[in-house]
């Protein structure tokens, strides 16, 4: 999955988890605070993302620094690219 498609899927996933936010207004720079997510909401969001995107947020220090949608997109993108080496042509 390319990064653009992944980003779109993650944004749609996040939009499905937040209330009273127009999905069209969510982008990489959207902060958890502006989305109305408190710390417990963030934890639940990451647990759900692990299941949906088949990743594990095991780097506690990195996860604690997540402040916006782009942080999740970058982490999932990096993790998936490390787990799935590019096919040789």
C-alpha positions in Angstrom: 0.0 0.0 0.0 1.5 3.3 -0.9 1.8 6.1 1.6 -1.0 8.2 0.1 -3.5 5.3 0.3 -2.3 4.5 3.8 -2.7 8.1 5.0 -6.2 8.2 3.6 -7.2 4.9 5.3 -5.7 6.1 8.6 -7.6 9.4 8.4 -10.8 7.6 7.6 -10.2 5.2 10.6 -9.6 8.2 12.9 -12.6 10.0 11.6 -14.7 6.9 12.5 -13.4 7.1 16.1 -14.0 10.7 16.8 -17.4 12.4 17.3 -18.5 15.8 16.0 -15.6 16.2 13.6 -16.1 16.5 9.9 -13.8 13.9 8.3 -13.0 16.3 5.5 -11.3 18.6 8.1 -8.9 15.9 9.3 -5.4 15.8 7.8 -1.8 15.0 8.8 -1.5 18.1 10.9 -4.7 17.6 12.9 -3.8 17.3 16.6 -5.4 15.0 19.0 -6.4 18.0 21.1 -8.3 19.6 18.2 -10.0 16.3 17.5 -11.2 16.2 21.1 -9.2 13.1 22.1 -7.9 12.9 25.7 -5.2 10.6 26.8 -7.5 7.6 27.3 -9.1 8.2 23.9 -5.6 8.2 22.4 -4.7 4.9 24.0 -7.9 3.3 22.7 -7.3 4.8 19.3 -3.8 3.1 19.2 -5.2 -0.2 20.4 -7.8 -0.1 17.6 -5.2 0.9 15.1 -3.0 -2.0 16.0 -5.8 -4.4 15.1 -6.9 -2.6 11.9 -3.4 -1.9 10.5 -1.6 -5.0 11.9 1.1 -3.0 13.7 2.3 -2.9 17.3 3.0 0.4 19.0 5.8 -1.0 21.1 8.1 2.0 21.3 6.6 3.7 24.3 8.8 6.8 24.0 7.8 7.4 20.4 4.1 6.8 21.2 4.2 9.2 24.1 5.4 11.9 21.7 2.5 11.4 19.2 0.6 14.7 19.0 -1.1 14.6 15.6 -2.5 12.3 12.9 0.8 12.6 10.9 2.7 10.9 13.8 0.4 7.8 13.5 0.7 7.8 9.7 4.5 8.0 9.8 4.8 5.3 12.5 2.5 2.8 10.7 4.1 3.5 7.3 7.5 3.0 8.7 6.5 -0.2 10.6 4.8 -1.7 7.6 7.6 -0.9 5.2 10.1 -2.6 7.7 7.9 -5.7 8.0 7.3 -6.1 4.3 10.4 -5.8 2.2 9.9 -4.6 -1.3 9.5 -7.3 -3.9 12.4 -7.7 -6.2 11.7 -7.3 -9.9 
